[in-house]
Amino acid sequence: MRVAVIDYTLCKPDRCNTECVRFCPVNRGRKGVKAIELSGETGKPVIYEDTCIGCGICIKKCPFNAISIENVPDELEKRTFHRFGANGFKLFGVPIPKEGQLIGILGKNGTGKTTSIKILAGEVIPNFGDVERQYSQKD
């Protein structure tokens, strides 16, 4: 399984030649199959993870370093706890606090520590990887 993440704050398609779309071997290969294309709404690229082959060409060609693609084990897909939109961050599970014990959460920046705490505090309602559906506290 691949998780494609585009940092849309760094992505500036109006200041580049959309190299990520133009050099993608999937886009250049089979007719009608796209791995990355520009959104009609935002004008920014969207990566289709199911057709992306993970070659990394879009990562190397992006002049703004806005794209990253991570290969993760397939069994993690079943544990997707929260996702921030298409081509957004995925959180696989959260720490489970036990009564009377302390928990320390350590990790690199961008690994979901704050998101996990916000979910446990009830500030964020997890969507279990389904970005189209709005869950409630009861779900």
Sequence and secondary structure as in RCSB ss.txt:
>XXXX:A:sequence
MRVAVIDYTLCKPDRCNTECVRFCPVNRGRKGVKAIELSGETGKPVIYEDTCIGCGICIKKCPFNAISIENVPDE
LEKRTFHRFGANGFKLFGVPIPKEGQLIGILGKNGTGKTTSIKILAGEVIPNFGDVERQYSQKD
>XXXX:A:secstr
 EEEEE TTT  GGGS  HHHHT HHHHSSTT  SEEE TTTSSEEE TTT     HHHHH TT  EEEEE  GG
GGGGEEEE STTS EEE      TT        TTSSHHHHHHHHHTSS   TT TTS   TT 
